[in-house]
Every structure is written in C-alpha cells, then in structure tokens.
Amino acid sequence: MNLNTPPRQRALVVGLGVSGIASALRLHKAGWDVVVLEKAAERRSGGYFIGLFGTGITAAERLGIELPDRFSADIANYNVDRAGRRRRSLTFTDAIPGQARLVVRGDIEDGAFNALPEDVEIRYSSIPVALRQDADGVEVDVEDRAAATATTERFDLVVGADGLRSTVRRLAFGPDEGRIHRLGYMIAACSLPGPVPGYRVKDGIVLAEQGRSAWVFPFADRPPTVLFNYRTDDVDAEFTRPAIDSLRARFGPEPTGETLGWLLDQFEQAPDHLFDSAEQVRLDTWHQDRVVLVGDAAWCLTLYSGMGASTGMAGADMLGTMLERYPGDVPRALRAWEAKLHPFIEFHQGTGMAMRRLFVPADRTEYRIRSVMSRVTGTTLGRKVLSKRQHRSKAAQMKTVDIALA
Ligand SMILES: Cc1cc2nc3c(=O)[nH]c(=O)nc-3n(C[C@H](O)[C@H](O)[C@H](O)COP(=O)(O)OP(=O)(O)OC[C@H]3O[C@@H](n4cnc5c(N)ncnc54)[C@H](O)[C@@H]3O)c2cc1C
C-alpha cells in the first residue's frame, strides 16, 4: 500500500431511483467507493411521463446518462370534455423554452443505471434500520430482508435518496411531522396500451373539471401515459379502498362519456400503476453532519413543478462537485452544496404550488380562468401568443438553469 495515497472514502446511497443512481454515479466519479441499498427486490421499469428540462438535461449529460427523446413535432394536444368535444391547446414543449425532453421515468433510471460502473455495489431487498454518527463517520445497521440478516457497517457519508417517504430522513432527522405537506390532491398514473380511441397515438388530451382532471401525455414512439388528479379534503380516506374505486367515486356520479370511461378502464386493467397523494417535503436543512438527503427525500417538489427528476440529477451532480472541492471535509462540502442549492429549490417549491392550477382547477374561479385560456389556445394566434409569453416567464426560464454554473 502506498502510504502517501489517502484511503478511498466510502459512501452509502439509499435508494435506486433517479436521485440515488445519479448520486452513486457522481460519487464514484469523484473517487468514492459506493454501496447502494434498494428496498425493492429488483429495479423497477416503465413509469409515467416525465418532462425533462434544461437543468436536468445538462446534469444528465455531465453524469454520462444517455436519454432518448420521445418528442415529435407532430404531437398535438386537445382540451376535451365528457361529451367528446375537443379544442386544440398548447403542447408541452410550446410552454417551455429550450430543448425539453419527453421521456418516461424508466428511461432516466435505465440511462443512469447503464452508466453505473460495475464496482458500484448494489444490494436489493436491503434497508437501513439505524444510523449512528460520530466525528469521523456513520455506523449503519443494514437489514437484508431477502436473506433475513442484519449487519453493521461504517461509511464516511450516507446519502438518503429514498424518496418522499424516506427512511434515512426519519432516522437522521426524526419524525416527519411538520416536514411533509399534503397538497390535498391525489394523483394516479399508468401507461396506456395504445392511443385513446378516436385519437392518434401522438395526440395528448386534457379533460379538466372543477377539482378533477385527466391528462393523456403522448410520445413519438411509444403509447401514451395517463395522469388523473383530484382534490380531496381527506387524503387518508382515499387509501382505504382500491385506487380504481377512489378514482371512479371522484370522477362520478355523472356519466363518464367515452374517453374518460376508457381511461378509467385502462387504469383498472393496467399491470402497474401509481396512486398517491401530492406532498411536498420542506426541511430547513438537508444534511446532518455526514448524512445528506437528495431528491424527493429532501425537497419533493411534486409532479406539479415538473422539476423533481431534473433537480434529483442536478442535486446529485453538484453534491459530487462539492465533495471534490472540499476533499476530506464532508461537513463543509455538504454546507456549501446546500447553500448553493437551497434558493433554487425554494423557487421551484413555490412555483410547484402555483403550477398545480394548470393541472387541475381547484374551484369555480380557477375553472373559469382555465375555460377562458382554453378558448384562447383553441386558435393558432392564441397558441402563438401564449407560447411566447410562457417562454419568457421566470418559471420557465428557471427550468433551464444550469445550477452548477448559477
Ligand atoms: C405522476 C408524476 C409525474 C411527474 N412528472 C415529472 C416531470 O414531468 N418532470 C420531473 O422532473 N419530475 C416529475 N415527477 C417527479 C419525479 O418523478 C420525482 O421527483 C423523481 O422520480 C424522484 O426520484 P427520487 O430518486 O428522488 O425518488 P424515488 O423515485 O421515490 O426513488 C426512491 C427509491 O428509494 C427506494 N427506497 C425507498 N425507501 C427505501 C428504504 N428504506 N431503503 C432502501 N431503498 C428505499 C425506492 O424503492 C425507490 O427505488 C413526476 C412525479 C410523478 C409522481
């Protein structure tokens, strides 16, 4: 052993989603030995529509994550109603400046996973059950649920990338009370087997009503995905029955009409779906000495901001940069990382709340505003004017910021 070479540092990354894989990639690139724990028995695939913006695309490129682009110029979007009336509206890329990419979540996770070097150790069916920090490191009790074994290991850094309901957050920061904010909206999503009857595969649709909406997101080269949103005063009650029953109850009692009826049937038959409540994580700080949270575990922006995957990758990328900048001083690197990232994330948490209106009108006033906008975007001139205005908005510009250079 060369006595002049400092020993390699060891990081534990918890979670094999976008933020976890990106963190593992970047830490490995920064010269760390990396172990990843994933609760599930295997890596997931597929997933729902993701719009990736400049912030995320730049981070992905720097991380060496190759991504498809499922956008095509002849994608069209329609506002529709239950009676089958349709009116052209803005497409996703009309509203965002720069080269936004349309992908599904699995595309990002696959691209990131394929870029992971072989010597990153991944342990499935494994979770952390206790963390103990001292001045030099973190001792972690790890449970392997498949083997029914428990071990204790030491790391120089623990990265909690284990999502909205993070275990690392609870172990390091305490109970979630006051840190998770329910928005009062349920979300449900799945892939569709093909185009919506009566529409092309490249047609997107939005059926927005007071307190509820259904969105179909189209792609150039694969079937669309659907996203349902609805408002509720009692999130817990929505989980007490099968997801499809909650959806049918909330989209009733009126007759669904052909399109909404078909979408609900597809959700019921889908082999795999997401059903959850939209919740933001708000923490004053994302690190405790040598334990740091990244992605949804730290700042879950919710789907309404459209920046969760982008900030997961950008946050992981910058974490590696700061660890390289302050070698041997993990706490200082984490402080610098957080100071740089916090204002950017706070901005997107704020706009995420406002963007919710775009996805689902909460009340009569929001519904009326949406109806007026729908008439405006129904004309070519209206779409042009609104698209231009959107491109100039601060919210859209902030989606393209390369946070590493900001
Ligand atoms: C419907 C929908 C649409 C969205 N649209 C967009 C969009 O257009 N643009 C965008 O940028 N973002 C979007 N998002 C947000 C984006 O998908 C998320 O922000 C992002 O995927 C979060 O990644 P993550 O890795 O931080 O967390 P997660 O994806 O939640 O991954 C966490 C991982 O940790 C694992 N895990 C959990 N607990 C443990 C444990 N105790 N031990 C070990 N492993 C554990 C989980 O199994 C999982 O693999 C959307 C989200 C939704 C729901």
The ligand as a Gaussian input file, in Angstrom:
#p B3LYP/6-31G(d) Opt

LIG

0 1
 C      -47.056000      11.361000     -11.953000
 C      -45.742000      12.057000     -11.795000
 C      -45.273000      12.878000     -12.809000
 C      -44.041000      13.507000     -12.688000
 N      -43.606000      14.315000     -13.683000
 C      -42.390000      14.878000     -13.604000
 C      -41.889000      15.667000     -14.682000
 O      -42.563000      15.888000     -15.679000
 N      -40.629000      16.168000     -14.568000
 C      -39.845000      15.911000     -13.465000
 O      -38.675000      16.366000     -13.437000
 N      -40.316000      15.220000     -12.419000
 C      -41.554000      14.694000     -12.458000
 N      -42.027000      13.961000     -11.420000
 C      -41.207000      13.820000     -10.200000
 C      -40.106000      12.780000     -10.351000
 O      -40.628000      11.591000     -10.899000
 C      -39.510000      12.522000      -8.996000
 O      -39.143000      13.738000      -8.397000
 C      -38.267000      11.636000      -9.081000
 O      -38.520000      10.459000      -9.804000
 C      -37.815000      11.315000      -7.660000
 O      -36.734000      10.456000      -7.709000
 P      -36.034000      10.017000      -6.360000
 O      -34.950000       9.087000      -6.792000
 O      -35.666000      11.191000      -5.552000
 O      -37.126000       9.236000      -5.511000
 P      -37.942000       7.915000      -5.868000
 O      -38.270000       7.845000      -7.307000
 O      -39.067000       7.856000      -4.909000
 O      -36.923000       6.728000      -5.564000
 C      -36.672000       6.299000      -4.259000
 C      -36.069000       4.900000      -4.298000
 O      -35.718000       4.537000      -2.973000
 C      -36.230000       3.243000      -2.676000
 N      -36.475000       3.200000      -1.233000
 C      -37.490000       3.757000      -0.534000
 N      -37.344000       3.524000       0.771000
 C      -36.194000       2.820000       0.919000
 C      -35.504000       2.278000       2.032000
 N      -35.970000       2.425000       3.281000
 N      -34.357000       1.603000       1.828000
 C      -33.869000       1.425000       0.543000
 N      -34.491000       1.902000      -0.541000
 C      -35.639000       2.601000      -0.354000
 C      -37.485000       3.135000      -3.521000
 O      -37.855000       1.775000      -3.722000
 C      -37.034000       3.837000      -4.804000
 O      -36.345000       2.955000      -5.655000
 C      -43.261000      13.329000     -11.506000
 C      -43.741000      12.519000     -10.475000
 C      -44.967000      11.890000     -10.616000
 C      -45.460000      11.032000      -9.484000

